[in-house]
Amino acid sequence: MRLDEEGLFSLALESVALEIARSTPGDLVADAFCGAGGSAIGFARAGKSVAAIDISAPRLAMARYNASLFGVSESVRFINGDCMKVIPGLAPDSIFLDPPWGGTDYIARDTFILGDFEPDGRALLDMAFSVTDSVVIRLPKNFQMSELEGFGRKYRLEENRLDGKLLHYCAYFE
């Protein structure tokens, strides 16, 4: 696989990407921050069509190459652009948000909040909910879960683990 330093740090593990993909409803999923393509590949391997969006053209090229390694390129449409501008024109069934957490520094914070995402997590969720009710957001293990209550929407929270160790959470709004 092709990865840069950020891609190596943020790439979804294969088993976790497949777990999230199988838990995400719908046939067309917009992966708002596809990075090196781990989650987009997971969605495609789970039988979904994917709009893989990234603002970085080099990272999108990595995702395209990595998808070809798994034989799922035909199921993924790669879009270079700002997800805040691109997604409203796509009409996806579900939107997967995994915005940058700020590198390894996120873990040093006692609490991680929506405003710590880049771009702002509240703005991302507002945009996503304007497009579909089915939104999945990946959250660090130190995330302040009470922030999700402010949207007045039901969600389920799932833990993503590897060998029993908590990696992160996913909140599934439906």
Residue, then its C-alpha position, 0 to 999 in steps of 0.5 A: m500500500r502507498l501511505d504518507e506519514e499522516g496516512l500511516f497514522s490515520l489509516a483504518l485497520e482492515s478489520v475495523a474498516l470492514e466492521i464499520a462498513r457492515s454497520t453503515p446502512g445504504d448502498l452509496v456512502a460518501d467517505a468525506f476524508c478518505g485519506a489513503g483509502g482504508s475506509a473507502i476500501g472497506f465500504a467497497r469490499a462490503g458491497k457499497s458504492v463509495a464517493a471517496i473525497d479528499i482535499s489532498a490530490p496526492r493522498l487521493a492518488m494513494a487511495r486510488y492506488n490502494a483501492s486497485l490493490f484490493g480490486v475495488s476501484e470500480s466501486v469507488r469514485f475518487i473526488n478531489g475537493d472540500c467535502m463541505k462543498v462536494i457532499p451536498g451535490l452527491a445525495p449519498d445514502s450515508i456519510f462517513l466522517d473521519p476528520p483529522w484529529g490533529g495527529t498524535d497530539y489528540i491523545a494528550r488532551d483530557t477531553f476531545i470536543l467537536g471544535d478540535f476536529e479540523p474542520d470543526g466537527r459541529a459544522l461537519l455534522d450540520m452539513a451531513f445532516s442537511v444531506t442525509d439522516s444516516v451519518v457515521i462519525r469516528l471519534p477518539k477514545n477521549f471524545q466528550m460524548s455529551e457533545l453529540e446530545g446537542f444535535g437532538r438525534k438518536y444514535r448508537l455508539e460502537e467501540n472499535r477494538l483490536d485485540g481487546k484494546l479500545l481504538h476509537y468509537c463510531a457514532y451511528f446516526e440513523 
